[in-house]
C-alpha cells in the first residue's frame, strides 16, 4: 500500500497534523492517501468500534448498487455530495462502464480532496469538480462546473453517501434536502446513507464521537426514524429506509452483520395538478 507522506505539489498546502475525515475513511478502506494524524484517529476508532471498517465498505457497495439502479431508470447525470477521495469505485468509473456519455459533478468541502479529484479527472469534459459545503444548494446548482456538465431540465441522480452524519442539526438538513428537491426536475433521485449508533449503544457511540470531536470532526448519530425525517418531500422507494447491507443487495446479506447505518433511495415525484 502506498502511503501519501508528503502533499502533492498540485494540491493546496496541507496541515498534515490535522486529521481529515476523507483521509481517515481512505485509510480504513485500505487506500494510500493519508497521514499519520489520520491513521492515529482511525486506529482509535477501530480499537473500540471494529465494525467501522465494515460500515465504510458497505457504504461503497451501496453507492455502486445505487448508481447502477439509477442508470437502469434512465438517469445519465449525477451529483456526488461529499465525494471524498476517489479511491474506491468512484461514480464516474461505475457509470462510464455502462454508459460512457454519463456526466458527473463531484462536490466536497475539503480543498485538498477537490484538488485531488481535479487532478484525477483533469481534462474529462464529462466531469466537474466543486469545492463547497453540501448545504450551499444554490451555489452548487448554479456553479459554472454544474452548468457546464449537467442539464437542469433532465432528471439528476444525487448522492449523499456517508456524509449527512457530518452535518449538525443546526444546519437544518430537512431544509437543505428540501431545497435540492425543489430545484431538481421530476424523476430525479436521491441515494443517501447515514451512520447510526443504535446497534452500538450509547457508550460506544459517545466514545466514537468524542474521538472525532477531539480531531475537530463533526459526527452526528441519528436513528432510523431521524434519518427518514431528514428526507422531507423526497419519496422513498418501496424498500424504505433499511440497513446499508439490506438495500437491494447483490446476494443474501448477513442478518447478523452489525452494520452501523442506514440507506435509502428516494425520488422527486412529479407535481400533481389539482383542478
URZIWO-V700750 format. One record per run of one state. SS is the DSSP state (H for helix, E for strand, C for the rest). FROM is the first residue (numbers start at 1). TO is the last residue. If there is no record, write none. Layout:
((SS:FROM:TO) (SS:FROM:TO))
This chain:
((C:1:20) (H:21:28) (C:29:35) (H:36:48) (C:49:51) (H:52:73) (C:74:76) (E:77:81) (C:82:90) (H:91:96) (C:97:102) (E:103:108) (C:109:110) (H:111:121) (C:122:126) (E:127:131) (C:132:136) (H:137:141) (C:142:143) (H:144:149) (C:150:156) (E:157:160) (C:161:163) (H:164:166) (C:167:168) (H:169:171) (C:172:172) (H:173:183) (C:184:188) (E:189:195) (C:196:201) (H:202:214) (C:215:223) (H:224:230) (C:231:234) (E:235:236) (C:237:241) (E:242:243) (H:244:246) (C:247:260) (E:261:267) (C:268:275))
